Amino acid sequence: MNFSKKIAAFALTGLLLGKASFAQNIKLVNPILSGFYPDPSIVKVDKDYYLVNSTFSYFPGLPVWHSKDLKNWKQIGNVISRTSQMDFLGERMTRGLFAPGISYYKGTFYVTCTDIDHEGNFVVTAKNPAGPWSNPVKLPQVKGIDPSIFFDEDGKGYIVYNSDAPDYKPLYSGHRTIKMYEIDPISLKTIGEEKILVNGGVDITKKPVWIEGPHILKRNG
């Protein structure tokens, strides 16, 4: 090997070692997805993670993110990408879509969300999380905000959400409940009677307020 080739090889080796050292020294901070990405909701499907977040009245809405390690994320699409799905014209930037929830069941992805001033609660579905996503299906029985769907191993689905105080009679300002319906994964219609899971909070005597963003997770399941 002549001198010039030795220099080139040495430089390339140093560059590669420098990159490897740099990669090992990267410090990941919380939140991993920093910036304007409020109210994240994550679902794991096989070895992949998918995340959605609030976008209020910005269009396209509800970005879908993908990751293999919960550290590095790439946007792969938007849940709301067509004006035929939803139109935010005339809405204030702080209104629109609040706190989406993403879930998965037997080859279908589900995203629930609240259009705070117009559509109320709705659900959209897709076979591919990158899209296209369906038009919104309204959930008129689900009266509240921040809906999220959980599918159990027996195939039953449950939708939970933040809602009004029992009998619409709050004991104090900010008194809310977490309520639940069973939901059919095919028809996307609620089943049976509404149930109250949490009234006010863990200790209602302490007057907890606005218990938002509920999710059901199965422990050791």
Secondary structure, DSSP 8 states (H G I E B T S, - for coil): --HHHHHHHHHHHHHHHHHHHHHHT----SSSS-SS--S-EEEEETTEEEEE---BT-SSEEEEEEESSSSS-EEEEEEE--TTT---TT--TTSSEEEEEEEEETTEEEEEEEETTTTEEEEEEESSTTS-----EE-TT--SEEEEEEE-TTS-EEEEEEE--GGG--SSTT--EEEEEEE-TTT--EEEEEEEEEESSS-GGG------------TT-
